[in-house]
Amino acid sequence: MRIVRFSGGDTIKYGIVKDNLIHSLAEDPFTFFESQTAPVFDGQTYPLNEVKFLAPCEPSKIVCLGVNYRPHAEEMNHVLPASPLIFLKPSTAVIGHDEPIILPHNWKRVDYECELGVVIGKKAKNVAEENAHQYILGYTCFNDVTERHLQQEDGQWTRAKGFDTFAPLGPWIETGIDPDDLKLETYLNGKVCQSARTSELIFGISRLVNFISGVMTLLPGDVIATGTPAGISSMKPGDVVEIRIEKIGVLRNPIAGPD
């Protein structure tokens, strides 16, 4: 099932994509996920090319993983962590498919980071690894945009990764897929720059849900960004970056200069 959040006219809705149409929902997807009931539709349909795709969820927080692919650790000269290395992005950084990533005024080097996003479906606290799948609504494409100079200057990552528009996700949430061996790639202006498989993650998705929910309560719509593989590089105004993940789709964002 492919869940979208979109605007059609003056209305923002959730819907399910089927046969190149969006069938709009009468309730948000977290309601039927938690109750384990069938989706309820409102009877409206929208052609895909006549709506604006929004970020497919509205997270209260985005929990990101640092150094979760061995080759990326090597290219950044990081020691492999003994446990998941987590940090947060604010909800104000979220944008959707085709929305511009806006570079900050003090930017020097802004990088893409292709990641699999895990969308939490219901309140999760102290979740056992074997039960993690019960709390996951589905999966989406995520770009952990980073101002690399500020990351190195600060020695911690909040400012470098927390700017408005620095958390593109979408274009939708894909449910019912196995996330453990998906191909993920970054394309910059049509050229492949990152390519890996989620089977290469140091800490897998069940472990991440277990670890993070032991630290903080995860709420419906929260996103876990599982880390980026090797091949990071910079973007500039006029570029177009695409995050492509097997069985999910393509998240595309243009790059714009400061306002």
MARVEXMI-96682 format. One record per residue: residue in three letters; residue number from 1; chain; x, y, z of N, C-alpha, C in turn. Coordinates in steps of 0.02 Angstrom, whole numbers, plus 50000, padded with zeros to 5 digits. Example, Ala and Ser with C-alpha at 12.3 -4.5 7.8 and 13.67 -1.06 7.14 Angstrom:
MARVEXMI-96682
   residuo   num   cadena     nc1     nc2     nc3    cac1    cac2    cac3     cc1     cc2     cc3
       Ala     1        A   50660   49716   50390   50615   49775   50390   50660   49835   50390
       Ser     2        A   50642   49888   50354   50684   49947   50357   50645   50002   50394
END
This chain:
MARVEXMI-96682
   residuo   num   cadena     nc1     nc2     nc3    cac1    cac2    cac3     cc1     cc2     cc3
       Met     1        A   50042   49941   50000   50000   50000   50000   50044   50062   50000
       Arg     2        A   50027   50110   49959   50066   50171   49949   50026   50230   49976
       Ile     3        A   50048   50258   50033   50011   50310   50068   50042   50378   50052
       Val     4        A   50000   50425   50030   50024   50493   50014   49988   50543   50058
       Arg     5        A   50019   50600   50065   49987   50659   50094   49994   50713   50040
       Phe     6        A   49940   50747   50025   49939   50790   49966   49891   50848   49976
       Ser     7        A   49899   50898   49934   49850   50952   49932   49815   50951   49864
       Gly     8        A   49750   50951   49866   49709   50955   49806   49663   51015   49812
       Gly     9        A   49678   51070   49779   49641   51132   49791   49661   51161   49858
       Asp    10        A   49611   51176   49899   49625   51206   49965   49627   51154   50021
       Thr    11        A   49626   51090   50003   49619   51038   50053   49683   50996   50057
       Ile    12        A   49704   50981   50118   49759   50935   50130   49730   50869   50154
       Lys    13        A   49749   50815   50120   49721   50749   50135   49776   50696   50134
       Tyr    14        A   49760   50640   50164   49797   50578   50154   49759   50536   50101
       Gly    15        A   49796   50496   50065   49765   50452   50016   49807   50392   50002
       Ile    16        A   49780   50347   49962   49816   50286   49942   49818   50285   49866
       Val    17        A   49878   50273   49839   49888   50273   49766   49871   50204   49739
       Lys    18        A   49828   50205   49688   49810   50143   49653   49790   50160   49582
       Asp    19        A   49820   50126   49534   49804   50136   49463   49810   50209   49441
       Asn    20        A   49865   50241   49463   49881   50311   49445   49830   50361   49470
       Leu    21        A   49791   50341   49520   49745   50387   49553   49758   50386   49628
       Ile    22        A   49745   50443   49660   49746   50445   49732   49674   50439   49757
       His    23        A   49662   50388   49797   49597   50378   49829   49602   50408   49899
       Ser    24        A   49568   50463   49911   49579   50500   49973   49545   50466   50031
       Leu    25        A   49576   50471   50089   49554   50438   50150   49509   50484   50191
       Ala    26        A   49464   50454   50227   49421   50492   50273   49453   50501   50341
       Glu    27        A   49511   50469   50352   49546   50474   50416   49621   50468   50402
       Asp    28        A   49661   50486   50451   49733   50480   50439   49753   50406   50444
       Pro    29        A   49808   50387   50413   49827   50316   50411   49847   50288   50478
       Phe    30        A   49866   50330   50525   49886   50306   50591   49825   50278   50629
       Thr    31        A   49767   50304   50614   49706   50280   50646   49692   50208   50628
       Phe    32        A   49692   50193   50562   49678   50123   50543   49736   50077   50557
       Phe    33        A   49798   50104   50559   49855   50062   50576   49849   50038   50648
       Glu    34        A   49836   50083   50694   49833   50065   50765   49774   50020   50779
       Ser    35        A   49717   50033   50747   49658   49992   50759   49657   49927   50720
       Gln    36        A   49705   49921   50673   49710   49861   50631   49646   49848   50592
       Thr    37        A   49617   49903   50567   49557   49899   50526   49573   49920   50455
       Ala    38        A   49527   49908   50409   49536   49927   50339   49532   50003   50332
       Pro    39        A   49569   50032   50284   49563   50104   50271   49491   50124   50254
       Val    40        A   49472   50184   50276   49406   50212   50259   49416   50268   50210
       Phe    41        A   49385   50265   50152   49392   50314   50099   49333   50363   50100
       Asp    42        A   49346   50423   50073   49292   50473   50072   49257   50477   50003
       Gly    43        A   49277   50434   49957   49244   50431   49892   49274   50476   49839
       Gln    44        A   49325   50516   49856   49355   50561   49808   49418   50530   49778
       Thr    45        A   49431   50544   49715   49493   50523   49682   49525   50582   49648
       Tyr    46        A   49592   50579   49642   49631   50634   49613   49685   50605   49568
       Pro    47        A   49691   50629   49506   49747   50608   49464   49813   50630   49495
       Leu    48        A   49863   50589   49488   49929   50604   49519   49957   50671   49494
       Asn    49        A   49946   50687   49431   49976   50747   49403   49936   50810   49417
       Glu    50        A   49884   50805   49458   49843   50863   49474   49846   50882   49547
       Val    51        A   49893   50852   49585   49899   50868   49656   49971   50888   49671
       Lys    52        A   49979   50918   49729   50046   50933   49755   50062   50883   49809
       Phe    53        A   50118   50847   49800   50139   50800   49850   50169   50839   49909
       Leu    54        A   50146   50822   49969   50173   50849   50030   50215   50796   50065
       Ala    55        A   50255   50815   50114   50288   50764   50154   50236   50715   50178
       Pro    56        A   50248   50650   50172   50195   50601   50184   50175   50591   50256
       Cys    57        A   50209   50624   50302   50190   50625   50372   50215   50689   50403
       Glu    58        A   50192   50704   50464   50212   50764   50500   50245   50742   50565
       Pro    59        A   50309   50726   50563   50342   50699   50623   50350   50751   50678
       Ser    60        A   50341   50729   50741   50358   50772   50797   50434   50778   50803
       Lys    61        A   50469   50728   50778   50542   50727   50779   50567   50678   50726
       Ile    62        A   50627   50690   50703   50661   50645   50657   50724   50621   50693
       Val    63        A   50727   50557   50705   50785   50527   50740   50831   50499   50686
       Cys    64        A   50891   50527   50682   50938   50509   50629   50996   50468   50657
       Leu    65        A   51023   50427   50613   51080   50385   50631   51144   50411   50599
       Gly    66        A   51195   50418   50639   51261   50434   50612   51302   50371   50607
       Val    67        A   51344   50367   50556   51394   50313   50550   51361   50245   50554
       Asn    68        A   51314   50231   50509   51280   50167   50511   51293   50124   50449
       Tyr    69        A   51340   50147   50406   51367   50106   50352   51443   50108   50358
       Arg    70        A   51475   50051   50356   51547   50048   50366   51586   50090   50315
       Pro    71        A   51570   50088   50249   51608   50129   50201   51602   50204   50214
       His    72        A   51543   50226   50237   51535   50297   50254   51578   50315   50314
       Ala    73        A   51581   50271   50364   51625   50283   50421   51697   50292   50399
       Glu    74        A   51717   50251   50350   51786   50254   50326   51799   50319   50289
       Glu    75        A   51752   50342   50247   51764   50403   50209   51764   50465   50254
       Met    76        A   51730   50461   50312   51727   50517   50359   51777   50510   50416
       Asn    77        A   51817   50456   50414   51868   50443   50466   51836   50437   50535
       His    78        A   51778   50405   50539   51744   50393   50602   51758   50322   50627
       Val    79        A   51766   50315   50692   51769   50249   50723   51699   50220   50723
       Leu    80        A   51693   50155   50710   51627   50123   50711   51598   50125   50781
       Pro    81        A   51536   50146   50788   51507   50152   50855   51490   50083   50884
       Ala    82        A   51494   50078   50951   51476   50016   50984   51400   50008   50991
       Ser    83        A   51365   50064   50990   51292   50064   50991   51268   50118   50943
       Pro    84        A   51205   50118   50924   51182   50168   50875   51196   50239   50897
       Leu    85        A   51222   50279   50851   51238   50349   50863   51181   50391   50836
       Ile    86        A   51141   50420   50880   51080   50455   50859   51085   50530   50871
       Phe    87        A   51049   50567   50829   51040   50639   50837   50971   50657   50810
       Leu    88        A   50949   50717   50822   50882   50738   50802   50883   50793   50750
       Lys    89        A   50834   50791   50706   50819   50847   50662   50751   50876   50683
       Pro    90        A   50742   50941   50678   50678   50970   50698   50624   50959   50646
       Ser    91        A   50562   50961   50668   50506   50953   50621   50504   51009   50570
       Thr    92        A   50532   51067   50587   50531   51124   50541   50578   51116   50482
       Ala    93        A   50620   51063   50483   50664   51050   50426   50630   51010   50371
       Val    94        A   50570   50985   50385   50537   50939   50338   50510   50975   50277
       Ile    95        A   50523   50946   50219   50491   50966   50156   50473   50902   50118
       Gly    96        A   50434   50910   50065   50412   50852   50026   50444   50849   49958
       His    97        A   50418   50804   49918   50441   50791   49850   50434   50854   49807
       Asp    98        A   50486   50870   49769   50488   50927   49723   50492   50995   49757
       Glu    99        A   50494   50998   49823   50504   51062   49857   50578   51078   49858
       Pro   100        A   50597   51142   49855   50668   51160   49852   50703   51154   49920
       Ile   101        A   50763   51129   49917   50810   51133   49974   50843   51202   49969
       Ile   102        A   50833   51243   50020   50858   51311   50018   50922   51316   50060
       Leu   103        A   50976   51335   50029   51040   51339   50063   51041   51399   50110
       Pro   104        A   51071   51391   50169   51074   51447   50216   51123   51501   50193
       His   105        A   51117   51560   50222   51159   51616   50201   51233   51603   50212
       Asn   106        A   51251   51565   50263   51321   51554   50278   51348   51488   50251
       Trp   107        A   51315   51462   50198   51335   51396   50175   51403   51397   50140
       Lys   108        A   51440   51343   50150   51504   51333   50115   51504   51267   50077
       Arg   109        A   51481   51214   50110   51474   51149   50077   51412   51115   50106
       Val   110        A   51362   51104   50064   51301   51070   50084   51297   51004   50047
       Asp   111        A   51293   50949   50084   51296   50882   50056   51227   50848   50056
       Tyr   112        A   51216   50803   50009   51160   50757   50011   51180   50696   50052
       Glu   113        A   51131   50663   50081   51142   50598   50114   51080   50555   50104
       Cys   114        A   51086   50506   50061   51030   50461   50044   51018   50413   50102
       Glu   115        A   50954   50407   50123   50938   50364   50179   50868   50333   50172
       Leu   116        A   50860   50274   50200   50794   50244   50208   50762   50273   50270
       Gly   117        A   50700   50298   50262   50663   50324   50318   50611   50274   50342
       Val   118        A   50608   50265   50408   50560   50220   50440   50506   50263   50472
       Val   119        A   50443   50254   50454   50389   50294   50481   50353   50254   50535
       Ile   120        A   50352   50282   50595   50320   50249   50652   50244   50256   50647
       Gly   121        A   50208   50201   50661   50136   50201   50653   50096   50210   50716
       Lys   122        A   50126   50195   50773   50090   50203   50836   50142   50215   50892
       Lys   123        A   50117   50239   50949   50161   50257   51004   50205   50198   51024
       Ala   124        A   50270   50211   51029   50318   50157   51041   50365   50176   51098
       Lys   125        A   50368   50134   51149   50414   50144   51205   50440   50076   51228
       Asn   126        A   50505   50070   51233   50537   50008   51257   50514   49947   51216
       Val   127        A   50519   49954   51150   50497   49901   51104   50550   49847   51098
       Ala   128        A   50532   49785   51107   50578   49730   51096   50593   49723   51021
       Glu   129        A   50654   49702   51005   50673   49695   50934   50624   49651   50896
       Glu   130        A   50603   49596   50926   50559   49550   50890   50489   49579   50878
       Asn   131        A   50473   49633   50911   50407   49665   50902   50411   49730   50862
       Ala   132        A   50470   49748   50838   50479   49814   50807   50432   49824   50747
       His   133        A   50421   49771   50708   50379   49778   50647   50308   49798   50664
       Gln   134        A   50285   49784   50724   50217   49801   50744   50206   49876   50752
       Tyr   135        A   50261   49914   50754   50257   49987   50765   50274   50027   50703
       Ile   136        A   50290   49993   50648   50312   50027   50587   50254   50030   50537
       Leu   137        A   50234   50091   50519   50183   50100   50468   50211   50082   50399
       Gly   138        A   50272   50106   50385   50302   50092   50320   50367   50130   50311
       Tyr   139        A   50388   50138   50248   50455   50162   50233   50452   50216   50179
       Thr   140        A   50500   50262   50181   50501   50317   50133   50573   50335   50117
       Cys   141        A   50582   50378   50068   50648   50403   50050   50663   50465   50093
       Phe   142        A   50725   50472   50114   50745   50527   50157   50813   50553   50134
       Asn   143        A   50821   50620   50138   50885   50652   50122   50908   50691   50183
       Asp   144        A   50961   50669   50215   50987   50701   50275   51036   50757   50253
       Val   145        A   51008   50812   50230   51048   50868   50204   51091   50897   50261
       Thr   146        A   51155   50910   50245   51204   50929   50296   51250   50984   50272
       Glu   147        A   51258   51036   50312   51309   51087   50298   51374   51062   50331
       Arg   148        A   51418   51035   50290   51475   50997   50315   51525   51041   50353
       His   149        A   51535   51102   50329   51582   51147   50363   51559   51161   50434
       Leu   150        A   51495   51175   50443   51469   51190   50510   51471   51128   50555
       Gln   151        A   51460   51070   50525   51464   51008   50565   51534   51000   50594
       Gln   152        A   51585   51013   50553   51654   51007   50577   51672   51064   50625
       Glu   153        A   51645   51123   50613   51661   51180   50655   51631   51173   50725
       Asp   154        A   51569   51148   50728   51534   51143   50792   51556   51084   50833
       Gly   155        A   51574   51029   50799   51590   50969   50836   51529   50929   50857
       Gln   156        A   51470   50955   50846   51408   50919   50853   51363   50940   50795
       Trp   157        A   51305   50908   50786   51275   50908   50720   51210   50946   50714
       Thr   158        A   51185   50975   50768   51118   51004   50766   51112   51062   50717
       Arg   159        A   51158   51110   50720   51153   51168   50675   51163   51147   50602
       Ala   160        A   51212   51104   50590   51230   51086   50522   51174   51047   50487
       Lys   161        A   51133   51012   50525   51082   50969   50497   51011   50994   50511
       Gly   162        A   51004   51050   50546   50938   51071   50569   50907   51129   50533
       Phe   163        A   50938   51154   50480   50910   51211   50444   50842   51193   50414
       Asp   164        A   50799   51243   50407   50737   51234   50370   50752   51204   50301
       Thr   165        A   50712   51157   50280   50715   51120   50215   50769   51066   50214
       Phe   166        A   50804   51054   50269   50858   51005   50270   50835   50934   50286
       Ala   167        A   50769   50921   50282   50744   50853   50294   50691   50835   50242
       Pro   168        A   50710   50831   50178   50662   50808   50127   50644   50735   50139
       Leu   169        A   50578   50719   50132   50557   50649   50136   50497   50639   50091
       Gly   170        A   50490   50577   50067   50434   50561   50022   50458   50516   49966
       Pro   171        A   50421   50511   49911   50360   50550   49899   50299   50522   49934
       Trp   172        A   50306   50461   49962   50250   50427   49996   50279   50378   50046
       Ile   173        A   50234   50345   50082   50252   50292   50128   50232   50226   50096
       Glu   174        A   50280   50181   50089   50266   50115   50060   50261   50064   50117
       Thr   175        A   50206   50028   50118   50196   49977   50171   50204   49908   50140
       Gly   176        A   50209   49858   50184   50209   49789   50161   50270   49767   50122
       Ile   177        A   50327   49801   50132   50389   49779   50099   50440   49758   50152
       Asp   178        A   50486   49716   50130   50541   49696   50173   50597   49747   50166
       Pro   179        A   50615   49783   50220   50664   49837   50214   50737   49815   50220
       Asp   180        A   50749   49750   50229   50815   49728   50250   50866   49720   50194
       Asp   181        A   50844   49725   50130   50892   49719   50075   50867   49759   50015
       Leu   182        A   50859   49825   50025   50837   49869   49971   50895   49908   49942
       Lys   183        A   50896   49917   49878   50946   49959   49846   50927   50032   49855
       Leu   184        A   50975   50073   49877   50964   50145   49883   51019   50183   49847
       Glu   185        A   51000   50237   49812   51047   50275   49772   51031   50349   49775
       Thr   186        A   51084   50389   49766   51076   50461   49755   51097   50477   49684
       Tyr   187        A   51056   50517   49651   51073   50545   49585   51077   50620   49592
       Leu   188        A   51131   50649   49569   51139   50721   49568   51144   50743   49495
       Asn   189        A   51094   50781   49473   51090   50802   49403   51094   50743   49355
       Gly   190        A   51061   50688   49375   51056   50629   49333   51113   50580   49338
       Lys   191        A   51163   50595   49378   51222   50551   49385   51220   50517   49453
       Val   192        A   51229   50451   49453   51228   50414   49515   51291   50430   49557
       Cys   193        A   51279   50446   49621   51334   50466   49665   51340   50421   49726
       Gln   194        A   51285   50391   49748   51286   50344   49803   51247   50282   49780
       Ser   195        A   51270   50224   49801   51235   50162   49785   51254   50110   49838
       Ala   196        A   51204   50082   49871   51216   50033   49923   51152   49993   49933
       Arg   197        A   51153   49947   49980   51094   49908   49999   51084   49913   50074
       Thr   198        A   51022   49911   50095   51008   49916   50167   51034   49856   50206
       Ser   199        A   51050   49802   50171   51080   49744   50204   51149   49761   50232
       Glu   200        A   51178   49817   50211   51244   49838   50234   51241   49881   50298
       Leu   201        A   51181   49895   50323   51175   49934   50384   51212   49899   50442
       Ile   202        A   51247   49938   50482   51280   49910   50541   51228   49890   50593
       Phe   203        A   51181   49935   50607   51126   49921   50652   51061   49919   50611
       Gly   204        A   51028   49862   50611   50969   49853   50570   50908   49888   50600
       Ile   205        A   50854   49886   50563   50795   49925   50581   50763   49903   50646
       Ser   206        A   50757   49838   50658   50728   49815   50721   50770   49837   50781
       Arg   207        A   50835   49834   50773   50879   49857   50827   50871   49932   50838
       Leu   208        A   50863   49970   50785   50855   50043   50792   50790   50060   50829
       Val   209        A   50735   50028   50811   50672   50041   50845   50678   50023   50919
       Asn   210        A   50710   49967   50933   50721   49945   51002   50764   49996   51040
       Phe   211        A   50819   50017   51011   50866   50062   51045   50835   50130   51056
       Ile   212        A   50806   50159   51003   50781   50227   51008   50720   50231   51054
       Ser   213        A   50676   50181   51050   50617   50182   51093   50635   50171   51166
       Gly   214        A   50695   50146   51179   50720   50141   51248   50746   50207   51274
       Val   215        A   50758   50254   51229   50782   50320   51248   50725   50370   51251
       Met   216        A   50683   50370   51200   50628   50419   51194   50567   50385   51166
       Thr   217        A   50509   50410   51184   50447   50384   51157   50440   50407   51085
       Leu   218        A   50428   50360   51041   50415   50375   50971   50339   50381   50961
       Leu   219        A   50319   50433   50925   50249   50447   50915   50228   50433   50842
       Pro   220        A   50164   50423   50830   50142   50412   50761   50165   50467   50714
       Gly   221        A   50195   50448   50659   50221   50497   50611   50294   50514   50621
       Asp   222        A   50323   50495   50678   50395   50507   50686   50434   50466   50635
       Val   223        A   50493   50491   50617   50534   50459   50566   50602   50441   50594
       Ile   224        A   50624   50380   50580   50693   50360   50594   50730   50360   50527
       Ala   225        A   50782   50401   50521   50825   50403   50462   50885   50359   50476
       Thr   226        A   50893   50305   50438   50935   50250   50458   51009   50257   50443
       Gly   227        A   51031   50313   50415   51101   50323   50401   51116   50320   50326
       Thr   228        A   51172   50350   50307   51190   50356   50236   51251   50313   50219
       Pro   229        A   51253   50286   50158   51313   50249   50136   51367   50297   50112
       Ala   230        A   51421   50269   50087   51476   50308   50060   51455   50345   49997
       Gly   231        A   51492   50397   49980   51481   50433   49917   51451   50502   49925
       Ile   232        A   51451   50528   49987   51424   50596   49997   51465   50647   49958
       Ser   233        A   51431   50700   49938   51464   50755   49904   51418   50816   49907
       Ser   234        A   51442   50871   49880   51408   50935   49890   51358   50950   49834
       Met   235        A   51313   50997   49850   51263   51022   49803   51269   51098   49799
       Lys   236        A   51241   51126   49745   51244   51198   49736   51178   51221   49704
       Pro   237        A   51163   51286   49708   51101   51310   49677   51097   51290   49603
       Gly   238        A   51037   51268   49583   51026   51245   49514   51031   51170   49507
       Asp   239        A   51061   51135   49555   51064   51062   49553   50996   51032   49568
       Val   240        A   50988   50970   49548   50930   50930   49567   50955   50864   49596
       Val   241        A   50932   50848   49656   50953   50787   49690   50894   50739   49694
       Glu   242        A   50908   50675   49681   50857   50623   49685   50880   50568   49731
       Ile   243        A   50837   50547   49776   50848   50489   49818   50803   50434   49791
       Arg   244        A   50833   50379   49768   50795   50324   49739   50804   50262   49781
       Ile   245        A   50748   50233   49803   50751   50172   49843   50706   50119   49811
       Glu   246        A   50736   50061   49802   50701   50004   49772   50635   49991   49809
       Lys   247        A   50582   49979   49771   50515   49962   49795   50479   50020   49829
       Ile   248        A   50512   50078   49833   50480   50137   49862   50469   50190   49809
       Gly   249        A   50522   50217   49779   50514   50267   49728   50569   50318   49728
       Val   250        A   50553   50378   49704   50603   50431   49694   50580   50494   49729
       Leu   251        A   50624   50520   49773   50615   50585   49805   50660   50634   49769
       Arg   252        A   50630   50685   49739   50669   50734   49699   50661   50804   49729
       Asn   253        A   50718   50839   49735   50717   50907   49760   50767   50951   49723
       Pro   254        A   50747   51009   49699   50795   51057   49671   50831   51094   49728
       Ile   255        A   50888   51122   49711   50928   51160   49759   50923   51234   49743
       Ala   256        A   50908   51275   49793   50901   51346   49783   50948   51384   49829
       Gly   257        A   50968   51443   49808   51011   51485   49848   50973   51517   49906
       Pro   258        A   51008   51552   49949   50976   51585   50007   50921   51632   49986
       Asp   259        A   50870   51639   50028   50815   51686   50015   50842   51757   50011
END
